[in-house]
Amino acid sequence: MQETDTGYKVFLYIFYACGFIMTSILVFGTYAMLSEWEETGNYVMGEVLVQTEFPFSNFAKLTTWLFFSTIIGWYCVTRIGWKRTTNLRSWRMTLLQLMLLGFAIISLYEVSYNFMVLNAQITAGIIDGNVPDIDSLTIAYPDPNRPWNLIFATKIFLAAFIISSHAFYLSTKPRKNLDDLDT
């Protein structure tokens, strides 16, 4: 895909829209987290993003918008930025591939861990006779004073796994040379 193609511009505009969505959610989440920290002295990472529905009640939560926009934004980056990686060869590509594989493995572990803890907490709540509020389940890890919302953690690490796995896959594909392309 060349810069002159209509599809290139579509991917570019969608990337900008995804960037706007991610930045807006980051600003809102940071503001809400700092406000909660000032009021109560603690916060739950991602709680406000799981509790906030947008653009109206009973629609998608901000964590869903963040998950969606990171995946779609990444795909757009791979479509519009592929030329920048054509000259990346040798030891740099090897290091990049090892780094991406490491990110994919770590992200897969975190997704599995958070999902198992989420399922365990749901099951424990059901055994006690009441269905827990799934959106409020947290884990006091890695810092007991700053717990993570399990829905938020699972979605964020799932997005990280998908992106790093896709990037690793793309890095192992045969490379095109810019000299061989028709411009």
N, C-alpha and C positions, 0 to 999 in steps of 0.2 A: 504494500500500500504506500503510495507516494503522497506528499503533502498537497498535491494538486487534486487528488481524488476527493469526491464528495464524501465518501465514507470516512476519510481521515478527519474531515471537519466534524462529522457527527461524533466520532469517538473523542475528539478534542473537547467539544462542547459538553458531552456527557461526563468526561473526566472533570471539567471545571465545575459542573453541577455536583458531582460526588465530593469534590474537594470542599465546596461550599457547605454541603450537608455535614461532612465530617468536622470541619472547623466550627460550625455553629453548635454542634453537639458537644465538642470539646470545650468551647467557651461556656456554654450553659452548665455542663457538668462540673467544670472547675468552679464557677461562681456558686453553684448550689453546694458543692462540697465545702468551700471556704465559709459559706454562710452557716452551714451545719456545724462546722468545726468551731466557729466563734460562739454559737449559741450553746452547744452541748459539750464541747471539748473532745469530741470524737466524731468519726464518720464511718460509713460503710461504703467501700469503693464500689461504684456502679449502681448503688441503690436507687438514686434519683433517676437514672436512665432506665431502669427496669420499671419504676413506678409511673413514669410520665408517658402518657399516650399522646400521639400527635398524628394528624392535625385536629382530631376530635376524639371524644371518649369512645372506648371500645374499638379503637383502630390500632394501628401498629405502635409499639413502644419504641422509645428512642434507641434501645439496644438493637432492635430489629433494623431500624433505619441505618444505624452505624454498621452493623454486619453487612447489610445489603450494599451500602455505598462503598465500603472498603473492597468487597469482592468485585463489584462492577468497575470501580475506579482502577483497581489493579489490572483487570482485563483490558481496559482502555489504554493504560500505560503500556502494556505489552504490544498493543496494536500500533500505537503512535510512536513509540520510542525504540523500536527494534533496531533501527539503523545505528544507534549509539553502541550497540553491543557487538556489531559485526567484526570489529578489530580487536576484540578482547580474546586473546589466545594465550596459550602456554601456561605458565605458572600462575598468572592472575586468574584465569578461568578455573584452574584446579583449586585454588584457594576459595574462590567464589562458590564452586560446587560443594566443597567440604563445609563451608559456612552454611549454605542453604540446606544441605542434608542435616546438619546439626540443628538448625532452627526447626526443620520439619519434625525431627525426632523429639525434641523438647516440647514442641507444641502438641504433638500427638499424645505424649505422656500427660501433659497438663489437661487436655480435653478429656482423656480417659479418667484421670484422677478426679477432676471436678464433676464429671458426669456420675461416677460411682458414688461420690460423697452426696451429690444431689439425690440420687436414687435411694441411698441409705437413709437420708433424713426424711424423705417422703415416706418410705416404708415404716420407719420408726414412728412417724406421726400417725400413720394409718393403724398401726398395731395398737397404739394408745387409744384408738377409738375416734379420732378426729382427723380430718384431712387438713394438713398444714397449708398455709398460704405459701405456695411455691415461689412466688415472686419475692418473698421476704427471707428465704433461707440463705444463711451466710456460713462462711467458714473463716475461722480466726487463724488464717495462714496467709502469708508467712509471718505476719506480725499480729499478735493477739489484740493489740490496741487499735489496729486498722484492718478489720475484717473485710472480706470480699463478698459481694453478692454472688451466689453460685450461678444464677442465670447469666449475669454479666460476664463472669469469668469463663464460663463454658462457651459462650458465643464469641468472645474476643479471641480465645485461644483456638477455636475452630476456624475463625477467619485467618488467623496467623498460620495454622496448619495448611489450609487450602492454598494460601498465597505462597508460602515457602515451598510447598510440594510442587505447585505449578511452575514456580521460578526454577526449581531444580530440574524439573522435566524439560523446560525450555532450554536450560543451559547444557543439557546432554544431547539435544538434537543437533544434527549436522549444521554448521554455520554457513550462511551465505556470505559471499564476498561482494562488496559494493561495486567492484569493477565488473562483475559478471551480470549485474542488473541493468535493465533498460531504464534510463532516467528520462 
